Amino acid sequence: MTTLEHTCEVLGINLVSDEVQMIDGARLPGIVARRPFHSGLFPFSPLRPMLIVNVTTVVNRAAAATLLTPLFTHDHPVRVVIRSERLETAETTIGLLADMAGAQVIFVPASDPLLTGADPRAFQHVIARLRDVDGCPWDRKQTHQSLRDSFIDEVYEVVDAIDADDPANLAEELGDLFLLIVMHAQIASESGTFTIEQVYRDVTAKIVGRHPHVFADADATGRADLLRIWNDAKAKERAERPRKGGAKAADGEPHSMPGLTRAVRVLEKHPRVPDRLWDATDSAESMLDLVSGMIANGDDPETLLREALTRHVHRSADRLNDDIDI
């Protein structure tokens, strides 16, 4: 009997039927050393059990604890194999794993998908469960169109958190946005149009293709090189997969973008030529002139309007308070 077979016998597990993920603990310190740029280098799921061998050193055990902690709850049970004259096991938790002197092998049981939110596939399961035949009636009746405005609102919530420099709120709002992304992908999967895996695959291919200076051997020594690489990549994408439908207008901006934001971007590309052939009482044309003048003065119309609205709200609140005092 091999050492691995003996270890599995002591733990009472079968590598095949239990779908155990095998991990070489000697590789883990190198992954930890790359923090905070180690994302994706520990591609193991908490939804399946893990068997980590070669954790014979303090460094290897500490690295295992560091990489497992984000994936499991602090009190998630762990079994450790200690090699002495015979193999023995000890019980511990993820939180105490680094302190297990004498550990040779670490066995981490799978976590319940509803308890381990640290894996994207667990969240996919949660959303799919909401949409199942016996799931939530509200979630089951949602469509791409019914979730449209919520998606826009959540993006604004993310922007507010960024502007407020509030990391905790930003994390929460990114979660809400991710919920809608996975919900849209689940709805698409049910209709057979695309899956979340296709979304991952397509965006990965796009980003890798647009950064050959990072993921291949292209040289980029300045802004001109980066711009050339980016334009070449986008041209190749268009040639290989022409866009269908009208996601963007001829000016290159999304149709659904708020009018003022779109006006700023379009006018920056195509400055307005003074023309008084239209009716002077045309409010839309007058507004376009006003926005064009702000841009010419180096101002940001969105910022000016937002600041003016803030002042207006404060003035209104002050007047309301004055009326109450009276």
Backbone hydrogen bonds in HBPLUS format (Angstrom, degrees):
<---DONOR---> <-ACCEPTOR-->    atom                        ^
c    i                          cat <-CA-CA->   ^        H-A-AA   ^      H-
h    n   atom  resd res      DA  || num        DHA   H-A  angle D-A-AA Bond
n    s   type  num  typ     dist DA aas  dist angle  dist       angle   num
A0006-HIS N   A0002-THR O   2.92 MM   4  6.16 157.5  1.97 149.3 155.9     1
A0007-THR N   A0003-THR O   2.85 MM   4  6.07 154.8  1.92 146.7 153.9     2
A0008-CYS N   A0004-LEU O   2.92 MM   4  6.21 161.4  1.95 153.3 157.4     3
A0009-GLU N   A0005-GLU O   2.95 MM   4  6.17 151.3  2.03 144.3 152.5     4
A0010-VAL N   A0006-HIS O   2.94 MM   4  6.22 157.0  1.99 150.0 155.9     5
A0011-LEU N   A0007-THR O   2.98 MM   4  6.24 152.5  2.05 147.6 155.4     6
A0012-GLY N   A0008-CYS O   2.77 MM   4  5.80 123.3  2.09 137.2 152.7     7
A0013-ILE N   A0008-CYS O   3.01 MM   5  5.25 162.1  2.04 144.7 148.7     8
A0018-ASP N   A0014-ASN O   2.93 MM   4  5.49 152.3  2.01 146.6 154.0     9
A0020-VAL N   A0015-LEU O   3.08 MM   5  5.00 155.9  2.14 136.8 144.0    10
A0019-GLU N   A0016-VAL O   3.02 MM   3  5.09 156.8  2.07 106.1 113.3    11
A0021-GLN N   A0049-PRO O   2.85 MM  28  6.16 170.2  1.86 150.6 153.4    12
A0051-LEU N   A0021-GLN O   2.80 MM  30  6.04 164.1  1.83 167.4 165.2    13
A0023-ILE N   A0051-LEU O   2.94 MM  28  6.08 156.0  2.00 159.1 154.9    14
A0053-VAL N   A0023-ILE O   2.95 MM  30  6.32 156.8  2.00 178.4 173.7    15
A0027-ARG N   A0024-ASP O   3.07 MM   3  5.85 160.6  2.11 122.3 127.4    16
A0025-GLY N   A0053-VAL O   2.65 MM  28  5.46 150.8  1.73 150.2 160.2    17
A0028-LEU N   A0025-GLY O   3.21 MM   3  5.36 148.4  2.32 103.0 111.8    18
A0031-ILE N   A0028-LEU O   3.03 MM   3  5.14 123.1  2.36 101.1 115.6    19
A0032-VAL N   A0028-LEU O   2.99 MM   4  6.30 164.9  2.02 161.5 165.2    20
A0033-ALA N   A0029-PRO O   2.94 MM   4  6.09 147.5  2.05 143.6 152.3    21
A0034-ARG N   A0031-ILE O   3.08 MM   3  5.49 153.2  2.15 108.7 116.8    22
A0035-ARG N   A0032-VAL O   3.06 MM   3  5.57 167.9  2.08 117.8 120.7    23
A0037-PHE N   A0034-ARG O   2.72 MM   3  5.46 148.8  1.81 138.4 138.5    24
A0041-LEU N   A0038-HIS O   3.00 MM   3  5.60 163.8  2.03 142.1 144.2    25
A0044-PHE N   A0042-PHE O   2.91 MM   2  5.74 140.7  2.07  97.0  90.7    26
A0048-ARG N   A0045-SER O   3.36 MM   3  5.94 171.7  2.37 114.8 116.7    27
A0111-SER N   A0046-PRO O   2.78 MM  65  5.71 167.8  1.80 167.1 170.9    28
A0050-MET N   A0108-VAL O   2.89 MM  58  5.07 158.8  1.93 144.1 151.0    29
A0108-VAL N   A0050-MET O   2.85 MM  58  5.07 165.0  1.87 150.4 155.5    30
A0052-ILE N   A0106-ILE O   2.77 MM  54  5.02 169.7  1.78 159.0 160.0    31
A0106-ILE N   A0052-ILE O   2.86 MM  54  5.02 162.7  1.89 145.7 151.6    32
A0055-VAL N   A0104-GLN O   3.19 MM  49  5.14 171.4  2.20 141.5 138.9    33
A0061-ARG N   A0057-THR O   3.06 MM   4  6.33 162.4  2.09 151.9 156.5    34
A0062-ALA N   A0058-VAL O   2.91 MM   4  6.06 159.3  1.96 149.3 155.4    35
A0063-ALA N   A0059-VAL O   2.94 MM   4  6.12 153.9  2.01 146.0 153.3    36
A0064-ALA N   A0060-ASN O   2.97 MM   4  6.19 155.9  2.03 145.5 151.9    37
A0065-ALA N   A0061-ARG O   2.98 MM   4  6.24 160.9  2.02 149.0 153.8    38
A0066-THR N   A0062-ALA O   2.95 MM   4  6.16 154.2  2.02 145.9 153.0    39
A0067-LEU N   A0063-ALA O   3.05 MM   4  6.27 157.2  2.10 151.6 156.3    40
A0068-LEU N   A0064-ALA O   2.94 MM   4  6.03 147.2  2.05 149.5 158.6    41
A0069-THR N   A0065-ALA O   3.04 MM   4  5.89 150.6  2.13 144.9 150.8    42
A0071-LEU N   A0068-LEU O   2.94 MM   3  5.36 139.3  2.11 112.5 124.8    43
A0072-PHE N   A0068-LEU O   3.28 MM   4  6.46 135.8  2.49 157.2 169.4    44
A0076-HIS N   A0073-THR O   3.09 MM   3  5.32 164.9  2.11 117.6 117.7    45
A0095-GLY N   A0074-HIS O   2.99 MM  21  4.91 146.6  2.10 157.6 148.2    46
A0094-ILE N   A0076-HIS O   3.01 MM  18  5.65 140.7  2.17 148.1 160.3    47
A0078-VAL N   A0092-THR O   2.88 MM  14  5.21 156.8  1.93 137.0 133.6    48
A0092-THR N   A0078-VAL O   2.90 MM  14  5.21 156.7  1.95 158.0 158.3    49
A0079-ARG N   A0107-PHE O   2.94 MM  28  5.11 174.6  1.95 158.3 158.6    50
A0107-PHE N   A0079-ARG O   2.72 MM  28  5.11 170.0  1.73 169.1 169.2    51
A0080-VAL N   A0090-ALA O   2.86 MM  10  5.19 168.5  1.88 156.0 159.9    52
A0090-ALA N   A0080-VAL O   2.80 MM  10  5.19 144.3  1.93 144.8 156.2    53
A0081-VAL N   A0105-VAL O   2.82 MM  24  4.98 167.0  1.84 145.6 150.1    54
A0104-GLN N   A0081-VAL O   2.79 MM  23  5.69 167.0  1.81 172.9 172.5    55
A0105-VAL N   A0081-VAL O   3.38 MM  24  4.98 157.8  2.44 131.6 135.5    56
A0082-ILE N   A0088-GLU O   2.71 MM   6  5.23 165.3  1.73 153.1 158.3    57
A0088-GLU N   A0082-ILE O   3.02 MM   6  5.23 158.7  2.07 147.8 154.4    58
A0084-SER N   A0086-ARG O   3.38 MM   2  5.14 157.6  2.44 121.2 126.4    59
A0096-LEU N   A0093-THR O   3.08 MM   3  5.40 140.6  2.25 106.2 116.6    60
A0097-LEU N   A0094-ILE O   3.29 MM   3  5.13 163.9  2.32 103.5 108.1    61
A0099-ASP N   A0096-LEU O   3.09 MM   3  5.68 152.2  2.17 116.6 124.6    62
A0100-MET N   A0097-LEU O   3.19 MM   3  5.63 170.5  2.20 121.2 121.9    63
A0101-ALA N   A0099-ASP O   2.96 MM   2  5.89 119.1  2.34 115.0  98.6    64
A0103-ALA N   A0100-MET O   3.36 MM   3  5.89 154.7  2.43 133.9 133.0    65
A0115-LEU N   A0112-ASP O   2.84 MM   3  5.26 155.1  1.90 115.8 124.3    66
A0116-THR N   A0112-ASP O   3.07 MM   4  6.28 141.8  2.22 158.1 169.7    67
A0122-ALA N   A0119-ASP O   2.90 MM   3  5.30 133.5  2.12 110.6 123.4    68
A0123-PHE N   A0119-ASP O   3.34 MM   4  6.82 151.0  2.44 149.8 157.7    69
A0124-GLN N   A0120-PRO O   2.91 MM   4  6.25 150.5  1.99 146.4 155.6    70
A0125-HIS N   A0121-ARG O   3.02 MM   4  6.21 151.0  2.11 138.6 145.7    71
A0126-VAL N   A0122-ALA O   3.05 MM   4  6.41 151.1  2.14 142.5 150.0    72
A0127-ILE N   A0123-PHE O   3.00 MM   4  6.29 166.3  2.02 157.3 158.9    73
A0128-ALA N   A0124-GLN O   2.90 MM   4  6.06 164.4  1.92 152.0 157.0    74
A0129-ARG N   A0125-HIS O   2.85 MM   4  5.97 149.8  1.94 144.8 153.5    75
A0130-LEU N   A0126-VAL O   3.03 MM   4  6.36 146.7  2.15 143.7 152.4    76
A0131-ARG N   A0127-ILE O   3.15 MM   4  6.45 142.1  2.30 142.9 152.8    77
A0131-ARG N   A0128-ALA O   3.15 MM   3  5.10 124.7  2.47  92.3 106.4    78
A0132-ASP N   A0129-ARG O   3.28 MM   3  5.07 155.0  2.34  96.8 104.2    79
A0136-CYS N   A0130-LEU O   2.96 MM   6  5.21 136.1  2.16 123.7 135.5    80
A0135-GLY N   A0132-ASP O   2.86 MM   3  4.81 156.4  1.91 118.6 116.1    81
A0140-ARG N   A0136-CYS O   2.92 MM   4  6.07 155.8  1.98 158.7 166.4    82
A0142-GLN N   A0139-ASP O   3.32 MM   3  5.46 161.3  2.36 104.9 110.4    83
A0147-LEU N   A0143-THR O   3.14 MM   4  6.28 142.6  2.29 147.0 155.2    84
A0148-ARG N   A0145-GLN O   3.17 MM   3  5.08 156.7  2.23 101.3 108.4    85
A0151-PHE N   A0147-LEU O   3.02 MM   4  6.24 149.6  2.12 152.9 160.8    86
A0151-PHE N   A0148-ARG O   3.15 MM   3  5.32 123.1  2.49  97.9 111.4    87
A0152-ILE N   A0148-ARG O   3.29 MM   4  6.70 155.4  2.35 147.5 153.4    88
A0153-ASP N   A0149-ASP O   2.92 MM   4  6.20 162.9  1.95 151.6 156.3    89
A0154-GLU N   A0150-SER O   2.91 MM   4  6.11 157.5  1.96 149.1 154.6    90
A0155-VAL N   A0151-PHE O   3.12 MM   4  6.39 150.0  2.21 145.2 152.8    91
A0156-TYR N   A0152-ILE O   3.16 MM   4  6.52 156.0  2.22 149.5 155.6    92
A0157-GLU N   A0153-ASP O   2.95 MM   4  6.31 146.6  2.06 144.3 154.5    93
A0158-VAL N   A0154-GLU O   2.94 MM   4  6.25 150.5  2.03 146.2 153.4    94
A0159-VAL N   A0155-VAL O   2.97 MM   4  6.31 158.6  2.01 148.5 154.3    95
A0160-ASP N   A0156-TYR O   2.86 MM   4  6.13 155.0  1.92 148.9 155.6    96
A0161-ALA N   A0157-GLU O   3.05 MM   4  6.31 155.4  2.11 144.9 150.9    97
A0162-ILE N   A0158-VAL O   2.99 MM   4  6.32 151.8  2.07 148.6 156.7    98
A0163-ASP N   A0159-VAL O   2.86 MM   4  6.12 165.9  1.88 155.5 159.0    99
A0164-ALA N   A0160-ASP O   2.87 MM   4  6.03 143.4  2.01 144.1 154.3   100
A0166-ASP N   A0161-ALA O   3.12 MM   5  5.40 172.9  2.13 158.9 160.7   101
A0165-ASP N   A0162-ILE O   3.01 MM   3  5.07 155.8  2.07 104.2 111.7   102
A0170-LEU N   A0166-ASP O   2.88 MM   4  6.06 152.4  1.96 152.6 161.9   103
A0171-ALA N   A0167-PRO O   2.92 MM   4  6.15 158.1  1.97 152.0 155.9   104
A0172-GLU N   A0168-ALA O   3.19 MM   4  6.49 157.5  2.25 143.1 148.9   105
A0173-GLU N   A0169-ASN O   2.86 MM   4  6.10 163.6  1.89 154.0 158.3   106
A0174-LEU N   A0170-LEU O   2.86 MM   4  6.01 155.5  1.92 151.7 158.3   107
A0175-GLY N   A0171-ALA O   3.09 MM   4  6.29 145.6  2.22 138.4 147.5   108
A0175-GLY N   A0172-GLU O   3.11 MM   3  5.08 119.4  2.49  92.2 107.2   109
A0176-ASP N   A0172-GLU O   3.03 MM   4  6.47 150.4  2.12 145.8 153.6   110
A0177-LEU N   A0173-GLU O   2.95 MM   4  6.23 154.2  2.02 146.0 153.1   111
A0178-PHE N   A0174-LEU O   2.84 MM   4  6.04 155.0  1.90 145.6 152.7   112
A0179-LEU N   A0175-GLY O   2.88 MM   4  6.11 148.1  1.98 145.9 154.7   113
A0180-LEU N   A0176-ASP O   3.30 MM   4  6.64 154.5  2.37 142.3 146.8   114
A0181-ILE N   A0177-LEU O   3.07 MM   4  6.42 149.4  2.16 144.6 153.6   115
A0182-VAL N   A0178-PHE O   2.93 MM   4  6.19 166.7  1.95 158.0 159.7   116
A0183-MET N   A0179-LEU O   2.86 MM   4  6.05 151.5  1.94 145.5 154.7   117
A0184-HIS N   A0180-LEU O   2.91 MM   4  6.07 162.7  1.94 147.5 151.1   118
A0185-ALA N   A0181-ILE O   3.04 MM   4  6.30 158.0  2.09 145.2 151.7   119
A0186-GLN N   A0182-VAL O   2.83 MM   4  6.05 150.6  1.92 146.9 154.9   120
A0187-ILE N   A0183-MET O   2.95 MM   4  6.21 162.1  1.98 153.7 157.9   121
A0188-ALA N   A0184-HIS O   2.96 MM   4  6.19 157.1  2.01 146.8 153.4   122
A0189-SER N   A0185-ALA O   2.85 MM   4  6.05 150.4  1.94 143.0 151.6   123
A0190-GLU N   A0186-GLN O   2.99 MM   4  6.26 153.1  2.07 149.1 155.2   124
A0191-SER N   A0187-ILE O   3.26 MM   4  6.57 141.1  2.42 139.6 149.2   125
A0191-SER N   A0188-ALA O   3.14 MM   3  5.20 126.4  2.45  95.0 108.7   126
A0192-GLY N   A0188-ALA O   2.96 MM   4  6.12 111.7  2.44 137.2 154.9   127
A0193-THR N   A0188-ALA O   2.99 MM   5  5.25 152.9  2.06 150.3 147.5   128
A0192-GLY N   A0189-SER O   3.12 MM   3  4.94 148.7  2.22  95.2 104.8   129
A0198-GLN N   A0195-THR O   3.11 MM   3  5.19 123.9  2.44  95.6 109.2   130
A0199-VAL N   A0195-THR O   3.14 MM   4  6.55 149.7  2.24 143.3 151.8   131
A0200-TYR N   A0196-ILE O   2.93 MM   4  6.27 161.8  1.97 151.4 155.2   132
A0201-ARG N   A0197-GLU O   2.85 MM   4  6.03 164.7  1.87 147.3 152.0   133
A0202-ASP N   A0198-GLN O   2.84 MM   4  5.91 167.7  1.86 150.5 153.8   134
A0203-VAL N   A0199-VAL O   3.06 MM   4  6.14 169.5  2.07 152.5 155.6   135
A0204-THR N   A0200-TYR O   2.94 MM   4  6.00 152.0  2.02 146.9 155.2   136
A0205-ALA N   A0201-ARG O   2.97 MM   4  6.15 164.8  2.00 149.0 153.1   137
A0206-LYS N   A0202-ASP O   2.92 MM   4  6.12 154.7  1.99 144.7 152.3   138
A0207-ILE N   A0203-VAL O   2.96 MM   4  6.10 169.1  1.98 148.0 150.3   139
A0208-VAL N   A0204-THR O   2.94 MM   4  6.04 168.5  1.95 155.2 158.9   140
A0209-GLY N   A0205-ALA O   2.93 MM   4  5.89 156.1  1.98 140.7 148.2   141
A0210-ARG N   A0206-LYS O   2.95 MM   4  6.16 137.1  2.14 141.9 153.5   142
A0211-HIS N   A0208-VAL O   3.19 MM   3  5.27 157.9  2.24 103.2 109.9   143
A0214-VAL N   A0211-HIS O   2.94 MM   3  5.39 161.3  1.98 113.3 119.6   144
A0215-PHE N   A0211-HIS O   2.95 MM   4  6.21 170.3  1.96 162.3 164.3   145
A0216-ALA N   A0212-PRO O   2.85 MM   4  4.48 132.2  2.08 115.0 121.6   146
A0218-ALA N   A0212-PRO O   3.32 MM   6  5.39 151.5  2.41 120.4 119.3   147
A0226-LEU N   A0222-GLY O   3.12 MM   4  6.46 160.5  2.16 152.3 157.9   148
A0227-LEU N   A0223-ARG O   2.90 MM   4  6.12 160.8  1.94 153.0 158.1   149
A0228-ARG N   A0224-ALA O   2.97 MM   4  6.15 156.0  2.03 144.5 151.2   150
A0229-ILE N   A0225-ASP O   2.92 MM   4  6.12 165.5  1.94 153.2 156.9   151
A0230-TRP N   A0226-LEU O   2.94 MM   4  6.08 160.7  1.98 147.8 153.3   152
A0231-ASN N   A0227-LEU O   2.94 MM   4  6.09 165.6  1.96 149.6 153.5   153
A0232-ASP N   A0228-ARG O   2.89 MM   4  6.01 159.7  1.93 151.2 157.2   154
A0233-ALA N   A0229-ILE O   2.98 MM   4  6.11 156.1  2.03 145.2 151.7   155
A0234-LYS N   A0230-TRP O   3.00 MM   4  6.25 159.8  2.04 150.0 155.2   156
A0235-ALA N   A0231-ASN O   2.96 MM   4  6.10 155.5  2.02 145.9 152.7   157
A0236-LYS N   A0232-ASP O   3.00 MM   4  6.20 152.4  2.08 143.9 151.2   158
A0237-GLU N   A0233-ALA O   2.97 MM   4  6.24 152.7  2.05 145.5 153.1   159
A0238-ARG N   A0234-LYS O   2.99 MM   4  6.25 161.1  2.02 149.2 153.5   160
A0239-ALA N   A0235-ALA O   3.04 MM   4  6.24 151.6  2.13 143.0 150.6   161
A0240-GLU N   A0236-LYS O   2.94 MM   4  6.14 153.0  2.02 148.3 155.3   162
A0241-ARG N   A0237-GLU O   2.82 MM   4  5.88 157.1  1.88 153.6 159.8   163
A0249-ALA N   A0253-GLU O   3.08 MM   4  5.81 172.0  2.08 150.6 148.4   164
A0252-GLY N   A0249-ALA O   2.93 MM   3  5.40 163.2  1.96 116.4 121.1   165
A0257-MET N   A0254-PRO O   3.38 MM   3  5.53 165.6  2.40 106.2 110.2   166
A0262-ARG N   A0258-PRO O   2.95 MM   4  6.16 165.5  1.97 162.0 166.9   167
A0263-ALA N   A0259-GLY O   2.82 MM   4  5.95 151.4  1.90 145.7 154.0   168
A0264-VAL N   A0260-LEU O   3.06 MM   4  6.32 157.1  2.11 148.3 153.1   169
A0265-ARG N   A0261-THR O   3.17 MM   4  6.49 165.0  2.19 150.3 153.4   170
A0266-VAL N   A0262-ARG O   2.88 MM   4  6.03 167.6  1.89 156.4 160.1   171
A0267-LEU N   A0263-ALA O   2.88 MM   4  5.87 164.9  1.90 149.0 153.9   172
A0268-GLU N   A0264-VAL O   3.01 MM   4  6.12 140.4  2.17 142.2 152.3   173
A0269-LYS N   A0265-ARG O   3.26 MM   4  6.53 145.4  2.39 138.9 147.0   174
A0269-LYS N   A0266-VAL O   3.08 MM   3  5.21 123.5  2.41  97.0 111.1   175
A0270-HIS N   A0266-VAL O   2.68 MM   4  5.84 158.2  1.72 153.7 161.6   176
A0282-ASP N   A0279-ASP O   2.94 MM   3  5.43 164.1  1.96 121.4 123.9   177
A0286-SER N   A0282-ASP O   3.05 MM   4  6.26 158.8  2.10 152.4 159.0   178
A0287-MET N   A0283-SER O   2.87 MM   4  6.06 151.3  1.95 147.1 154.8   179
A0288-LEU N   A0284-ALA O   3.01 MM   4  6.27 152.3  2.09 144.3 151.8   180
A0289-ASP N   A0285-GLU O   2.98 MM   4  6.28 152.8  2.06 146.6 153.7   181
A0290-LEU N   A0286-SER O   2.97 MM   4  6.25 152.9  2.04 143.7 151.1   182
A0291-VAL N   A0287-MET O   2.92 MM   4  6.21 162.5  1.95 154.2 157.9   183
A0292-SER N   A0288-LEU O   2.91 MM   4  6.06 159.7  1.96 146.3 152.4   184
A0293-GLY N   A0289-ASP O   2.89 MM   4  6.15 151.2  1.97 146.9 154.5   185
A0294-MET N   A0290-LEU O   3.04 MM   4  6.37 152.9  2.12 147.4 154.5   186
A0295-ILE N   A0291-VAL O   3.04 MM   4  6.35 160.2  2.08 153.3 158.0   187
A0296-ALA N   A0292-SER O   3.00 MM   4  6.23 157.6  2.05 146.1 152.4   188
A0297-ASN N   A0293-GLY O   3.05 MM   4  6.29 136.8  2.24 140.1 151.1   189
A0297-ASN N   A0294-MET O   3.12 MM   3  5.11 128.0  2.40  93.7 107.4   190
A0299-ASP N   A0294-MET O   2.90 MM   5  5.18 157.1  1.95 157.9 150.2   191
A0298-GLY N   A0295-ILE O   2.91 MM   3  5.05 158.5  1.95 107.9 114.3   192
A0304-LEU N   A0300-ASP O   2.99 MM   4  6.26 167.4  2.00 161.9 165.8   193
A0305-LEU N   A0301-PRO O   2.88 MM   4  5.99 163.5  1.91 150.3 154.8   194
A0306-ARG N   A0302-GLU O   2.88 MM   4  6.03 160.7  1.92 149.8 155.7   195
A0307-GLU N   A0303-THR O   2.88 MM   4  6.06 162.8  1.91 153.4 157.7   196
A0308-ALA N   A0304-LEU O   2.93 MM   4  6.10 153.8  2.00 143.7 151.4   197
A0309-LEU N   A0305-LEU O   2.88 MM   4  6.10 155.3  1.94 149.3 155.8   198
A0310-THR N   A0306-ARG O   2.99 MM   4  6.26 153.3  2.07 145.0 152.2   199
A0311-ARG N   A0307-GLU O   2.99 MM   4  6.28 159.3  2.04 148.2 153.3   200
A0312-HIS N   A0308-ALA O   2.90 MM   4  6.12 155.2  1.96 145.7 153.3   201
A0313-VAL N   A0309-LEU O   2.88 MM   4  6.14 160.0  1.92 151.3 155.8   202
A0314-HIS N   A0310-THR O   3.02 MM   4  6.25 161.6  2.05 149.0 154.0   203
A0315-ARG N   A0311-ARG O   2.86 MM   4  6.09 158.8  1.91 151.1 157.1   204
A0316-SER N   A0312-HIS O   2.87 MM   4  6.08 159.0  1.91 149.9 156.0   205
A0317-ALA N   A0313-VAL O   2.90 MM   4  6.13 155.2  1.96 147.6 154.4   206
A0318-ASP N   A0314-HIS O   2.87 MM   4  6.10 154.7  1.94 146.4 153.7   207
A0319-ARG N   A0315-ARG O   2.89 MM   4  6.16 159.8  1.93 151.3 156.4   208
A0320-LEU N   A0316-SER O   2.96 MM   4  6.17 152.9  2.04 143.7 151.4   209
A0321-ASN N   A0317-ALA O   2.94 MM   4  6.18 155.0  2.00 147.5 154.0   210
A0322-ASP N   A0318-ASP O   2.89 MM   4  6.17 151.3  1.97 147.2 155.5   211
A0323-ASP N   A0319-ARG O   2.97 MM   4  6.22 155.1  2.03 147.1 153.0   212
A0324-ILE N   A0320-LEU O   3.01 MM   4  6.30 152.0  2.09 144.0 151.7   213
A0325-ASP N   A0321-ASN O   2.98 MM   4  6.21 155.7  2.04 146.9 153.1   214
A0326-ILE N   A0322-ASP O   3.08 MM   4  6.34 151.7  2.17 144.8 152.1   215
